[in-house]
Amino acid sequence: MSISIKAGVRVAGVVPEMAMALPIIASQYAKFGSDCVITSCVDGSHSQGSLHYAGAAMDFRTRNVTSDKRQPLRDAISASLGQDYDAVLESNHIHVEYQPKTGVNL
């Protein structure tokens, strides 16, 4: 299992919940025979209000995953992370964000 970060990606400010999700996401990539590559964190251009800017979202490369395995990989990531995370298959990456559905105890 490997996790790499695309050159230029800024990871400073990522919330702990996303950092904790990384090995889970990477293990799913490994099960599908692919390396886990982070392509965006708090950097890049995203829609206004995107959780990327709050450090609660990351994008993961899919060009290294065959097209027939991309949706099943997204499904496996979603199932393994649980209800407080969303995983969306985009045109060239899988977007994963931490967005709790219920209140968080502080």
N, C-alpha and C positions, 0 to 999 in steps of 0.2 A: 504494500500500500504506500503510495507516495502522494504528497501534496506539494505543488509548486505554485509560485506566484509569478504571473506575467510581469515582465520588466515594466516599471513605471507605475504599477498599482500601489496605491497608498492604503496601508492597513491601520495606521494610527487612528484611534478613536472607535475601533470596532467594539461593539458591546460584548460582554463576556458570554452571553447566550449564543452569539454567532461563533465565537471562538470554540465553545464547547461542542457546537454542531459539526465543526470541521472533520474530526476523525470519523464521525458517523457518515458524513457525505463521502469522504474519501474511501471508506470501506465499501460503500455501494458502488462507487466507480470501479474499485478493484474487482468486485464480484462480476462486473460487466466487462472486465478485461481492459480497462482504460485507466490512464493516469488522471488524477484530479488536479486541474489547473484553475486557479482563481484568476479571473480576467478583469474584475472590477470590485472595489469595496466602497470607500468613501470618495473615490475619484470619479472622473468621467462626467458625462452629461446624461442626466436622468430627468424624468418628469418632475414638475414642481411638487413638493411634498413627498418625494420618494424617500423611502426608508434608508436608501444608500447614504444620504446626507446625515442621517442620525446614527450611522454605523450599525444599523440593524438589517442590512441586506448585502448579499454578495452574489456575483455572477460567476458561473463555472462553464468552462469550455465544453462544447459538444462536437466540434469538428473532428475530434479524435474518437468519437463514438459513432458506430454505423447507424444510419438513419432508422433502421428497424429496431434498434435498441434504445433510442432516445426517450421515447414515451415510457417504456417500461422502467428505465433508469429514473426518470422523474417520479414515477409512481412509487418506486422502491425508496427513494429519498424521502418523499412525503410520508410514507407509512412508517419509516424508521424514526423520523423526527417528531411525529405526533402533531396534535392539533394547534399548538402555539406557533407553528411554523407553516409558511406557505411555500410551495415549490411550483414554479411556472416554467413550462418549456417555451422558450422564445425562439425566434428564427435561428439564432446562432449561439445560444447559451441556455443554461438553466439558471433562473433567478430564484434564489432562496432568501426568504426574509423571516425575521422573528417578529411576530405580531400576535401577542397573547389575545385570546378570545374572551378571557375573563380577567377580573382584577388581579393584580400582582400584590402579594403581601410584602409590605415594606417594614 
